């Protein structure tokens, strides 16, 4: 079983904590949870990826789609507490600027 | 060594001299012996004839003496006047021109004197009265030579002292004393001379049948004496020609001539033989010396060649990780020349090694030269990066049996010690044996033409050696036996490798040589045994969404011992790459996905194979584009990658190989 979870803390409704591996196997689950979180969140959805042990282009692809949907809804998403591996992949794919510290395009 | 005769007695000239001398001596002795025998025979024959002649002479004497006796007796008995007439009548038969006596007369003693009382024939002319007187004192006839003018006569006188009467007769000798001999008489084969008295003196000669001036006889003579009145007649004889056989007379000459001829022939033959023998001995000495020298050179040359051959072979095999090697070269038993078999092991790069086993036809320095050329040429191509096929294909045009006099069979292999894969190509060489725990089988590497027999294609075959399996390569000297089909030898080899059971590669090589090779086998043999002891790092996964995660775990644990910031790749990168590749395969619809990790000190290779169609093409992904980012990541993260088509599906290989310090070829 692949370790994955995406939880919302009721005290922090704008933060989605993701942990585990985000790849082709878990990406659908991630997207579903993330969309729900996006619906219930104000303009900015913070995705805390501190506990993400692995993400690849499949996972990133989901993030890109999520972002596009957020933008279409007038919202943004933000990745926080980005660990090394996730950072590496963001850099490799040239998406680091897209997802970090800069809401919108 | 010189060419002088070893031994004086063998010198041809001396041999000839000895033979000649011996021959001459023998001949002379024999001829002389024959001559002596002939002479003795002649003498004894002459003695016989003389004796016969003497008998005849005695008889003749009787013819002379008896009438005188009888005449005197007749006169005495007649007496008186008749005596004379009786005497004359009696003697008339004996007296006359051609008769025994010239004259005959009777004498009577009167007082002191003697008177002639009867005569027949001419009056006696040469009476010697002393003789008459002596007659009375003698009981036999007295005989004297008397001269009658120019002729000589023999005077006979016989007296009877009782009656006082005496008969006297004279006989004329031929002037030349010669009396011819009747052909049939006892004197026919001999010459004779009769002397009155016991001395052979010219003035005593009575009669002879030869010229008196040639007397006395010389050569073979015989002498007989015959009583003649009060004297003796001495008869000397000599052979007229040759009393004995013709052969006896000729024999000494025949023997002499024949002997000398034989001696000459024997001398010549002996000399020739001695000369021939001398030459043969000299030749034998020369040949012996040459042979000894050749043997020494043979030994030196063979040592030289063995050293040369050994020098060309690797002394120490290179160490290859996860590969155990055993090699051996054995020179052929027979003869001076060394064959052109060889083996070669070459470290090509960090992950690959090459190995070659070859066999140049024939023997001698030439074949070693061709071997050296083949060995180093193939090595150069392999080091240059060519695979076995390419190496052989490039080599083939450089050899020509017409020019080199030899052809070469070769088995070339390039192996990856990380995976146990071996790629093989074959130029007319016997197939290697793959020995696994399931048994021994011959690897079918389609043979192209031996080097030197023309340009050809050399298809290659890739074998994945199971961990712990052994590839056994050899030259045909190992499996060929005279009178036996090579298949028998091949089966024998496979059998003994299986029977050897778990053995080190060294032991396998030893067993193979001990079992397969007989001590007097003429061919040389090269053997190379190669065992892959590595393990393949691979996992096979089903083509579902769990595959990438499983692949990530697999490579992470496989790379666990490589740590540190210098390590390339970093485990995270490797996991990422494998995740991307496996994800792509899953998306393409693969049902089976293989992930293999090939690790070397300065190189890591990741291979992902799948059975889906489609071909990986990186695309420059734009934002929002989900696909295609994977390969983009691979390109950035790894040093190189490529895709290979498989029978079903494809294989993507990703390589991390930072340049190691100090390397570079």
Interface residues (C-beta under 8 A of the other chain):
Chain A: X2 X21 X23 X24 X25 X54 X56 X57 X58 X60 X61 X64 X65 X68 X84 X85 X88 X89 X92 X93 X95 X98
Chain B: X545 X546 X548 X549 X552 X572 X573 X575 X576 X579 X580 X583 X586 X587 X621 X623 X624 X626 X627 X629 X630 X632 X633 X636 X637
